[in-house]
Amino acid sequence: MTVEAVTKRFGRITAVEGISFAIRRGEVLGLIGENGAGKTTTMRMMAAILQPTEGEIRINGYSVRQDAMAVRRQIGILFGGDVGLYERLTARENIAFFGRLYGLEPKRLAERIAFLAELLGMEAFLDRRVGPFSRGMQQKVAIARTLVHDPDVILLDEPTTGLDVSAAAVFRQLITALRQAGKTILFSSHNMGEIEKLCDRLAIMHKGRLLFVGTLAELRHYAGLHDLDDLFVKMVSGGERLG
């Protein structure tokens, strides 16, 4: 997955400016930045929901400009905020609806739903309507929906929002398993502990620009600090690219 000199403008406002990075197969890249830094806009372009104003993004060789539908078949995406579930449907029905959109055969779809329900601890409420669900329960359904078609590329924007401690731990185990299965993962979070535990490399965005891409060890070397929170504050307060 490659992002090459990508800029996104909305009228006179530049939301993302000239960013470039790549994520290898089997790698988890952590994307961090303050609110409004351009993280979600970047992920929406990678998902072919938005088109870059300039530059190119390729997912498994497919261009988001020229092959948007092919790109969407390659990815699973989960955005923070509203999980976008159909409240009148059960958890199973929500997941199955998206599985059918991706063309899963009934037997394979049933197997994937059963697998994800067990993995995420959803079996007790799988056949209940999602309307009254807690935020954490809804987030589990949204995660299962994201992964139901077993995508090669996974984009996760604040995926542990609303999860309790136990559920968040299960999710971290899931990310580790997905990495071991060779999935390519972009993971956005404000939780620096999660970023440090889960990500092979990290990317720091500030006001639409990419300030750093590399390992935590490299960032510590460049910035001369150890704690990731302190490193992040130093980076965004200076606003200058490292490395």
N, C-alpha and C positions, 0 to 999 in steps of 0.2 A: 504494500500500500504506500503510495507516494503522493505528497503534496508539494507542488513545485511553483514557487513565486506567486502564491495565491493572494489576491486582493478582493475584498467585497465592499462595495459602496451601496448605500441606500440614499439616493439623491446626493446631497453634498456631504453626507456623513460617511466617513470611512470606518467601518466596523472591524475589518481585518486588513492588514497592510503587509503585503509581500512576504508571507510566511512560507517556509519550506521545511519539510521533514519527511522521514520514511519510517515505517514500522515493519519489522521482519515477521515472517511466519513464526508462530510460537512465542511471540514477544508481547509483553504488556507495557504500554507506554502510558504513564500518568500525565494528565494535562491539568495544570493548576494555574489559578489566576483569580484576581478579585472579581466580584460581580461586574459585568459590563466589559470584561477584558477581551471578549470575542470567542470564548470557548464554545458556547452553544452554537453560534453562527458557523464556526469552523466545522463542528460536527454535522450540522444541517447541510452544509455543502458536501461533506464526505458521504452523506446519505443520499445525495442527489435530490434533496428537498429544495435547496437553494442552488442557484448557479453562480459560480465565481464571476466577478466582473473582469478579472484578469487571472492568468495562470491556468494550471491544469491539476486535476486530481485523478488518480487512477487506483481502482480497487480490483485486485487480481487481474490487472491488465486492461480493465474496462474504464473508459473515460466517462466521468460524470456528465460531461457536456454532450457526448455523442452516443453514449450507451446507458442512459439513465435507468432504463428498466432492467438491464442486465446487472447493473450495480446494485439495485434494490434487492435482487434475488440473492446476491452474495452476502448481504449483511443482516444482522439483527441489531436493532437500535432501541435504547431506552432513555427517554429524556426525563429529567427531574421535573418537579411540579405536578401538574395534573397527569395521572397515569392513563387517562383516556379509555377506561373500561366501559362496557355497556352494562349499566346498573341493573337492568331487568333480566340479564342473562346470568347463568351460574358461572362459577370459575371455569369449569370444564368447557362450557359453551363458548366463553370468551376466548380461551386458548384454541379450541377447535376451529373457531371462525377464522382466525389468522392462519392456522395450519392449512386450512383448505385454500385460502388465498395464495399460499405458496405452493399449492399443487400436491400436498402430501396425500398418499393413498390412505383409505380408512384404517387399514391394519397398522400401517406405520404411524399414523397420527395417534391412534389409541395407545400404541407402545410408547411414543414420545411423551404423551400426557401422563401416563402412569409413571414413567421414569422420573419426570420433572416433579410430579406431585410428591413422590416419595423423597426425592432429593431435597426439596424445599420444605418438607413438612406440611403439605397442603391437603393430605388425604382426608382429614376430618371435615374440611369445608369445601371440598372440590365440587360438590353438587348442590351448593347453596348459592342463592343470588348474591351478587357482589355489592349491591347497593348499601346494605348495612355494615359492610366489612370495616374493620379498623384500617388505618393508613398502612400499617405493616402488612396486614393480610392482602390488601390491594396491591402493594408493592411486590409481594411474592407472585401474585397472578401476572402482573406486568412483566416480571423477570421471566417467568415460564413462557409467556407469549413471545417474548423477544428471542427465546432460544428454541422454540418448538420445531423449527425447520432445520435445526443443526447448522447454523450459518458458519462460513469460514471466517468472516470478519464481524467483530462485535464492538459496537459503540455504546458506551455506558456513561450517562450524564447523571452524577449523584445517585447511583443505584441503591445505596443503603439507606436513603432517606426514609424514615418511618419504621425501620426494622429495629427490633429489640436486640439486646446484646447477643443472645443465642442465635437469632436469625442472621445477624450480621456475620457471625463466625461461620455459619453454614455457607453464606454467600462467599466469604473469602476462600473457603475450601473449594467451592465451585469454580472460582476464578483460577485457582491453582490447577484444578483438573482440566479446565479448558485450555490453559497454556500447555499442559503436558500433551494434550490431544492435537496440538499444532495450530490452535486458533490464533488469529491476530486480533489484539484487543487494545482499544483506546479507552482509557478510564479517567473520567473527570470527577474530582472530589475536593471538598474543602477539608476533609479529614486527613491531615498530614500523616497520621499513624498508619492509615490504610494505604496511602501512597507509598510510604516507606516499606511496608510489609509486602505489598503485592506487585509493585512495578519494577521492571528491569531497568527502565530509563524513565526520565521525566522531562517534560517540556513546560516552561514557564511563559505565560502570556501576560502582557500588560498593555492596556490601551490599544489593543488590536495588533500589537507587534509581538514577535517571538523573541524573548530575551535569552533563552538557554534551551538546549536539547542535549542530553547526555545522562550519564549515570550520577547517582547521588555522590559517589566518591569523587567524581570529577567536579561536581558543583562545590563540594566541601573544599577541594583543592584550590579552585579559582577564588572562592569567596572568603576562605579562611575561617569558616565557622563550622560547627558540628551539627547543631540542632536544626531540623528542617524548617520549623517555623521561623527561626531567626534568619536562616538563609533566604527564605522567601521574602521576608520583610526587607532585608537588605537589597535584594534584587529589585523589587518594585519601587522602593524609595529612590534608588539610583536611576532606574529606568534605562540602563545601558546593557547592551547585549554582551554576554560572556562567551568565550570559547570560539 
